[in-house]
């Protein structure tokens, strides 16, 4: 993974680093933010509370709708109970990476 991208292509699809803020005013995907170690994380907010997996479900729904991928292809692989999460978006890694790059260019990050 590079500092400029919060994702990498893996054999299963694309692995994504994301920082989620639950209990927000609205559901939205933000931009890319760097942490103290200069590692890129995609930011997102959801209105759902972080109880019983509700915030993760809302996140998956938001990503699925925004990127036009099936909800079933998105899985939280680590950080299910934390703000910093790693997700796997299953599918053709090259096509998904291209889609995410295009999306990042559209939002200006």
Z-matrix of the N, CA and C atoms (Angstrom, degrees):
N
C 1 1.446
C 2 1.519 1 109.19
N 3 1.284 2 116.17 1 142.99
C 4 1.452 3 120.06 2 179.18
C 5 1.524 4 109.32 3 -102.27
N 6 1.324 5 115.37 4 164.92
C 7 1.461 6 119.57 5 179.73
C 8 1.519 7 111.29 6 -65.94
N 9 1.331 8 118.07 7 -25.50
C 10 1.457 9 121.35 8 -176.34
C 11 1.524 10 112.85 9 -83.05
N 12 1.319 11 117.91 10 -19.70
C 13 1.458 12 120.18 11 -175.69
C 14 1.524 13 110.89 12 -122.23
N 15 1.327 14 116.66 13 135.56
C 16 1.460 15 119.59 14 178.01
C 17 1.532 16 112.65 15 -88.35
N 18 1.320 17 117.25 16 16.65
C 19 1.461 18 119.82 17 -178.00
C 20 1.517 19 110.75 18 -143.30
N 21 1.337 20 114.72 19 162.36
C 22 1.456 21 121.31 20 175.07
C 23 1.520 22 108.69 21 -143.46
N 24 1.315 23 115.31 22 150.90
C 25 1.455 24 120.94 23 176.04
C 26 1.521 25 108.57 24 -80.42
N 27 1.326 26 115.56 25 133.05
C 28 1.462 27 122.77 26 176.69
C 29 1.527 28 107.21 27 -129.08
N 30 1.333 29 118.62 28 165.46
C 31 1.468 30 119.60 29 -178.42
C 32 1.534 31 114.10 30 -55.39
N 33 1.340 32 117.05 31 -30.99
C 34 1.466 33 120.57 32 -178.23
C 35 1.525 34 113.34 33 -82.91
N 36 1.326 35 118.11 34 -14.83
C 37 1.460 36 121.67 35 -176.53
C 38 1.513 37 110.92 36 152.75
N 39 1.340 38 116.26 37 -116.69
C 40 1.462 39 122.03 38 179.24
C 41 1.524 40 108.51 39 -132.10
N 42 1.326 41 116.22 40 133.15
C 43 1.465 42 121.82 41 174.42
C 44 1.522 43 107.27 42 -100.81
N 45 1.328 44 115.74 43 130.39
C 46 1.460 45 122.87 44 -173.40
C 47 1.526 46 110.70 45 -120.92
N 48 1.334 47 116.40 46 137.13
C 49 1.468 48 122.44 47 171.30
C 50 1.524 49 107.22 48 -99.12
N 51 1.327 50 116.76 49 129.07
C 52 1.457 51 120.22 50 -175.33
C 53 1.520 52 110.12 51 -141.98
N 54 1.325 53 115.83 52 139.97
C 55 1.467 54 121.53 53 173.88
C 56 1.520 55 107.53 54 -110.40
N 57 1.334 56 115.71 55 117.58
C 58 1.463 57 122.48 56 -175.16
C 59 1.521 58 111.00 57 -104.77
N 60 1.331 59 115.62 58 134.95
C 61 1.459 60 121.80 59 172.59
C 62 1.522 61 107.94 60 -113.49
N 63 1.349 62 117.49 61 109.70
C 64 1.466 63 120.36 62 177.53
C 65 1.529 64 110.61 63 -82.42
N 66 1.332 65 116.34 64 174.46
C 67 1.474 66 122.88 65 178.44
C 68 1.521 67 112.39 66 57.82
N 69 1.314 68 117.49 67 32.71
C 70 1.466 69 121.82 68 -179.05
C 71 1.531 70 110.45 69 -86.37
N 72 1.308 71 115.88 70 172.26
C 73 1.461 72 121.24 71 179.39
C 74 1.524 73 112.07 72 -71.31
N 75 1.358 74 116.72 73 -28.01
C 76 1.468 75 119.79 74 179.75
C 77 1.521 76 110.11 75 -155.13
N 78 1.321 77 114.72 76 161.67
C 79 1.458 78 121.24 77 175.56
C 80 1.522 79 107.95 78 -83.79
N 81 1.333 80 116.15 79 126.04
C 82 1.462 81 118.53 80 176.95
C 83 1.519 82 110.39 81 -164.87
N 84 1.318 83 114.09 82 152.03
C 85 1.453 84 120.97 83 173.44
C 86 1.518 85 106.31 84 -97.96
N 87 1.311 86 116.02 85 126.54
C 88 1.458 87 120.64 86 179.60
C 89 1.512 88 109.97 87 -88.67
N 90 1.274 89 115.73 88 -148.93
C 91 1.458 90 120.93 89 179.12
C 92 1.508 91 111.36 90 -101.32
N 93 1.307 92 114.54 91 -156.87
C 94 1.456 93 121.66 92 178.79
C 95 1.522 94 107.76 93 -101.35
N 96 1.318 95 116.15 94 132.10
C 97 1.463 96 121.83 95 178.20
C 98 1.521 97 108.93 96 -122.38
N 99 1.322 98 115.69 97 145.05
C 100 1.459 99 121.02 98 177.04
C 101 1.521 100 109.23 99 -97.50
N 102 1.332 101 116.04 100 139.06
C 103 1.458 102 119.61 101 175.91
C 104 1.529 103 109.58 102 -87.53
N 105 1.310 104 117.39 103 -173.67
C 106 1.467 105 121.93 104 -177.00
C 107 1.524 106 112.41 105 -61.37
N 108 1.324 107 116.67 106 -27.43
C 109 1.470 108 121.21 107 178.96
C 110 1.530 109 112.03 108 -90.98
N 111 1.339 110 116.93 109 8.51
C 112 1.465 111 123.63 110 179.89
C 113 1.530 112 112.46 111 66.39
N 114 1.330 113 116.34 112 30.22
C 115 1.462 114 122.13 113 174.99
C 116 1.523 115 107.47 114 -94.04
N 117 1.338 116 116.71 115 133.77
C 118 1.461 117 121.96 116 -177.44
C 119 1.524 118 111.19 117 -80.56
N 120 1.327 119 115.65 118 135.62
C 121 1.458 120 123.51 119 176.32
C 122 1.526 121 107.68 120 -132.08
N 123 1.312 122 116.98 121 134.05
C 124 1.454 123 121.01 122 171.24
C 125 1.523 124 106.74 123 -75.58
N 126 1.324 125 117.72 124 140.62
C 127 1.460 126 120.72 125 179.07
C 128 1.519 127 109.68 126 -107.34
N 129 1.324 128 115.46 127 147.28
C 130 1.461 129 120.96 128 177.75
C 131 1.520 130 108.75 129 -151.12
N 132 1.332 131 115.57 130 152.61
C 133 1.458 132 121.59 131 174.98
C 134 1.522 133 108.48 132 -128.64
N 135 1.326 134 115.66 133 146.46
C 136 1.466 135 121.36 134 175.21
C 137 1.522 136 108.27 135 -135.94
N 138 1.318 137 116.23 136 152.27
C 139 1.462 138 120.87 137 179.31
C 140 1.522 139 111.72 138 -78.96
N 141 1.306 140 117.78 139 -19.21
C 142 1.464 141 121.90 140 -177.07
C 143 1.525 142 111.48 141 -67.15
N 144 1.325 143 114.52 142 149.35
C 145 1.465 144 121.01 143 176.23
C 146 1.525 145 109.68 144 -79.36
N 147 1.324 146 116.56 145 152.12
C 148 1.465 147 119.72 146 179.39
C 149 1.534 148 111.60 147 -81.81
N 150 1.314 149 116.02 148 56.93
C 151 1.460 150 121.78 149 -178.39
C 152 1.517 151 109.68 150 -125.23
N 153 1.321 152 115.93 151 132.60
C 154 1.466 153 121.92 152 176.41
C 155 1.525 154 113.09 153 54.34
N 156 1.317 155 117.29 154 32.62
C 157 1.458 156 121.00 155 176.80
C 158 1.516 157 115.38 156 77.56
N 159 1.333 158 117.61 157 8.34
C 160 1.475 159 120.02 158 -177.53
C 161 1.526 160 112.59 159 -62.98
N 162 1.317 161 117.38 160 -42.22
C 163 1.466 162 120.02 161 -179.35
C 164 1.525 163 110.64 162 -65.47
N 165 1.322 164 117.97 163 -39.88
C 166 1.465 165 120.73 164 177.88
C 167 1.521 166 111.04 165 -65.01
N 168 1.324 167 117.49 166 -41.06
C 169 1.470 168 120.70 167 177.80
C 170 1.527 169 110.57 168 -63.17
N 171 1.335 170 116.39 169 -41.91
C 172 1.467 171 120.12 170 178.21
C 173 1.525 172 110.56 171 -64.57
N 174 1.322 173 116.87 172 -38.80
C 175 1.465 174 121.09 173 177.89
C 176 1.525 175 110.82 174 -62.36
N 177 1.317 176 116.98 175 -47.50
C 178 1.465 177 120.79 176 -179.58
C 179 1.524 178 110.46 177 -61.51
N 180 1.324 179 117.27 178 -41.17
C 181 1.468 180 120.80 179 177.55
C 182 1.529 181 110.85 180 -62.40
N 183 1.334 182 116.78 181 -43.32
C 184 1.469 183 121.93 182 179.70
C 185 1.525 184 111.25 183 -62.74
N 186 1.332 185 116.91 184 -47.97
C 187 1.465 186 120.34 185 179.93
C 188 1.520 187 111.12 186 -63.72
N 189 1.323 188 116.36 187 -42.32
C 190 1.460 189 121.11 188 -179.77
C 191 1.530 190 111.21 189 -59.75
N 192 1.314 191 115.69 190 -46.47
C 193 1.469 192 120.41 191 -179.43
C 194 1.528 193 111.29 192 -67.29
N 195 1.324 194 116.86 193 -43.97
C 196 1.464 195 121.07 194 -176.83
C 197 1.518 196 112.57 195 -66.52
N 198 1.334 197 116.36 196 -39.34
C 199 1.459 198 120.48 197 -174.51
C 200 1.523 199 113.17 198 -102.77
N 201 1.347 200 116.29 199 1.19
C 202 1.473 201 121.27 200 177.81
C 203 1.534 202 111.84 201 54.76
N 204 1.335 203 114.36 202 51.17
C 205 1.462 204 121.53 203 173.70
C 206 1.528 205 107.04 204 -124.45
N 207 1.322 206 117.95 205 152.79
C 208 1.469 207 119.56 206 179.99
C 209 1.531 208 111.77 207 -63.88
N 210 1.329 209 116.08 208 141.36
C 211 1.465 210 119.95 209 176.82
C 212 1.524 211 110.76 210 -57.40
N 213 1.320 212 116.10 211 -35.10
C 214 1.466 213 120.49 212 -177.72
C 215 1.525 214 112.63 213 -66.47
N 216 1.335 215 117.83 214 -15.26
C 217 1.464 216 120.59 215 -179.79
C 218 1.531 217 112.50 216 -88.60
N 219 1.330 218 117.75 217 -6.10
C 220 1.466 219 121.87 218 -177.56
C 221 1.523 220 109.37 219 -108.05
N 222 1.322 221 115.40 220 128.65
C 223 1.462 222 120.77 221 -178.12
C 224 1.530 223 109.74 222 -138.12
N 225 1.324 224 116.30 223 135.06
C 226 1.463 225 121.04 224 172.68
C 227 1.523 226 106.30 225 -79.73
N 228 1.335 227 116.69 226 113.91
C 229 1.463 228 120.29 227 -176.31
C 230 1.520 229 112.89 228 -94.28
N 231 1.324 230 117.73 229 -23.24
C 232 1.465 231 120.75 230 173.35
C 233 1.522 232 108.91 231 -156.50
N 234 1.322 233 115.37 232 153.01
C 235 1.454 234 120.40 233 179.75
C 236 1.511 235 114.10 234 84.22
N 237 1.329 236 118.21 235 24.47
C 238 1.463 237 121.32 236 -176.53
C 239 1.523 238 112.61 237 -56.23
N 240 1.325 239 117.94 238 -31.47
C 241 1.462 240 120.92 239 -179.51
C 242 1.526 241 112.24 240 -108.65
N 243 1.320 242 116.44 241 14.85
C 244 1.462 243 121.14 242 -178.89
C 245 1.524 244 110.11 243 -121.74
N 246 1.315 245 116.02 244 165.51
C 247 1.469 246 119.53 245 177.60
C 248 1.519 247 111.47 246 -72.77
N 249 1.321 248 116.57 247 -37.21
C 250 1.463 249 120.13 248 178.31
C 251 1.517 250 108.86 249 -87.71
N 252 1.313 251 115.07 250 124.00
C 253 1.457 252 121.08 251 -174.03
C 254 1.520 253 110.57 252 -129.79
N 255 1.314 254 114.71 253 153.92
C 256 1.455 255 121.71 254 168.56
C 257 1.521 256 106.08 255 -114.97
N 258 1.321 257 115.58 256 130.90
C 259 1.453 258 120.78 257 -179.81
C 260 1.512 259 109.46 258 -121.91
N 261 1.320 260 115.14 259 151.29
C 262 1.455 261 121.26 260 172.70
C 263 1.513 262 107.27 261 -113.43
N 264 1.325 263 115.56 262 127.48
C 265 1.456 264 121.42 263 172.71
C 266 1.516 265 104.92 264 -107.35
N 267 1.320 266 116.05 265 107.06
C 268 1.460 267 121.45 266 -174.42
C 269 1.523 268 110.64 267 -77.23
N 270 1.321 269 114.97 268 143.22
C 271 1.455 270 120.77 269 177.95
C 272 1.512 271 110.77 270 145.63
N 273 1.307 272 115.60 271 -160.71
C 274 1.463 273 122.64 272 178.44
C 275 1.528 274 107.93 273 -72.67
N 276 1.329 275 116.22 274 107.16
C 277 1.459 276 121.39 275 -174.82
C 278 1.513 277 114.04 276 -56.40
N 279 1.327 278 117.08 277 -43.45
C 280 1.467 279 120.24 278 -178.45
C 281 1.524 280 110.85 279 -65.07
N 282 1.326 281 117.24 280 -43.45
C 283 1.465 282 120.80 281 179.91
C 284 1.526 283 110.91 282 -66.63
N 285 1.332 284 116.62 283 -41.90
C 286 1.463 285 119.95 284 178.57
C 287 1.524 286 111.39 285 -65.38
N 288 1.333 287 117.12 286 -42.05
C 289 1.465 288 120.75 287 178.54
C 290 1.526 289 110.54 288 -62.04
N 291 1.323 290 117.03 289 -40.88
C 292 1.466 291 120.47 290 177.71
C 293 1.524 292 110.44 291 -63.39
N 294 1.331 293 116.82 292 -42.13
C 295 1.464 294 121.31 293 179.08
C 296 1.531 295 110.45 294 -62.58
N 297 1.332 296 116.76 295 -43.74
C 298 1.462 297 120.05 296 179.78
C 299 1.527 298 111.79 297 -68.19
N 300 1.334 299 117.16 298 -38.52
C 301 1.469 300 120.17 299 176.01
C 302 1.515 301 110.97 300 -61.45
N 303 1.335 302 117.11 301 -45.24
C 304 1.461 303 121.00 302 177.93
C 305 1.527 304 110.35 303 -59.91
N 306 1.329 305 115.91 304 -43.98
C 307 1.455 306 120.54 305 -179.58
C 308 1.529 307 110.56 306 -62.57
N 309 1.338 308 117.17 307 -44.80
C 310 1.466 309 120.38 308 178.60
C 311 1.528 310 111.39 309 -61.36
N 312 1.328 311 116.87 310 -39.59
C 313 1.466 312 120.38 311 177.74
C 314 1.519 313 111.28 312 -63.89
N 315 1.341 314 117.07 313 -36.71
C 316 1.467 315 121.05 314 179.38
C 317 1.523 316 111.90 315 -65.15
N 318 1.335 317 116.56 316 -37.87
C 319 1.466 318 118.15 317 -178.25
C 320 1.521 319 112.15 318 -85.23
N 321 1.344 320 116.45 319 -6.21
C 322 1.455 321 120.04 320 173.20
C 323 1.504 322 116.34 321 89.22
N 324 1.331 323 117.62 322 16.98
C 325 1.473 324 119.87 323 177.62
C 326 1.497 325 110.55 324 -105.61
